[in-house]
Every structure is written in structure tokens, then in C-alpha cells.
Amino acid sequence: MVDVLYFAWVRERIGLPREQIETQAATVNDLVAELRAREPRYEAAFADLTALRVALDQELATFDSPLADVREVAFFPPMTGG
């Protein structure tokens, strides 16, 4: 079981701030594929992975990072300075 958190427009498209997911995904990419297959709102949220960042247990990661022993996955748009 993994906690998945959604921020900013990702949360708006999916309609949830967080959810617990039972997954056998080996990597973040595998998890994204599972989520995209769920329903159109997930497909819309994950349509362009270049517009997303991911953190595993609050550490920035890549989409090919392994999910073994990860408790929390967070998806969010890149932060901009200003």
C-alpha cells in the first residue's frame, strides 16, 4: 500500500488531494501506467510527464525510480522561482 499525493493542477484534474493505492508497480512509471488506465481524469493528469515532478518519501526522484519500500509518492508541477 502506498500513499499517493497530488498537488496543484494534478489535484484539480484528478479531484483528490491524496489516496492510498494497492500496487505491484516496480517503478514510478509503472505506477503512472496503472493510474492512467483507471479512468480519463488520471489519463488527463498524467498525459505529459515532462510537466510533472515526483517525490518519493519527500525526496525528489525520477519516473524510473524504484518503488520498493516507498511509503509516499507525490506528484506536482515543477516549481518556478520568482
N, C-alpha and C positions, 0 to 999 in steps of 0.2 A: 504494500500500500504506500502510495506517495501523495504528499500534498502538492497540488499544482495551484500556483498563484498567478493571477492575470492583472496587469496594470495598464492604466491609460486607455488608449483606444482598443487594445486587445480585450480588456474587461468589457468595454462598451459593446464590441461585436459579439462576444460570447454571452454576455448578460450575467456573468457571475464574477465575484472577486476571487473566489478560490473554490476548490473541490478536492475531494480525496478520490484517487483513482487506483483501481487494482490493475496492474500492468505487468506484463512479462517483457517489456521493452528493454533491450540491451543498451541502447544509446538514446540521446535526446531526439535524434532524427527518427528513431523507431517510435518513440512516444508521440511525436508530432504526426507521424503517419497514422497511428491509432486514433488520435484526436480528430484529424481531418476526415477520417472515414465515418465518424459518428453522425454528423449532420451538417447542413450547409453553413450554419453560423461558425463552426470550427474551421471549415474549409475557407471561409472568408477571412477569419482571423489569421490563419497560417498560410495564406496564399503567397505571400512574398517574404521568405525568411530573411532576405537581406535587410528588411526593415525591422527586424526583431533582434533582441539580445536575450540571452538566457543566463540564469544564475542557478547553481546547484548548491544547496545548503548555504546560501548567501555569498557564494564566491562566483565571480564571472566565469563562464565556461563557453565551450563551443558546442555546436549542434552534433558533433561526432563524439562528444564526451560520454563515457560510460555511466550508466545509472546504478551500478552495483553499490549498495549501501547508502544511496542518496535518499534522504527523507523529504526534501523540499525542492521543487523545481519552480522557478519564477520566470515568466515571460513578460518582456517590456520593450517599448521602443527605445532606440538609442537616446541617451541624454545629450542635450546640447548646452553649450556654455553661453554665457551672456552677461 
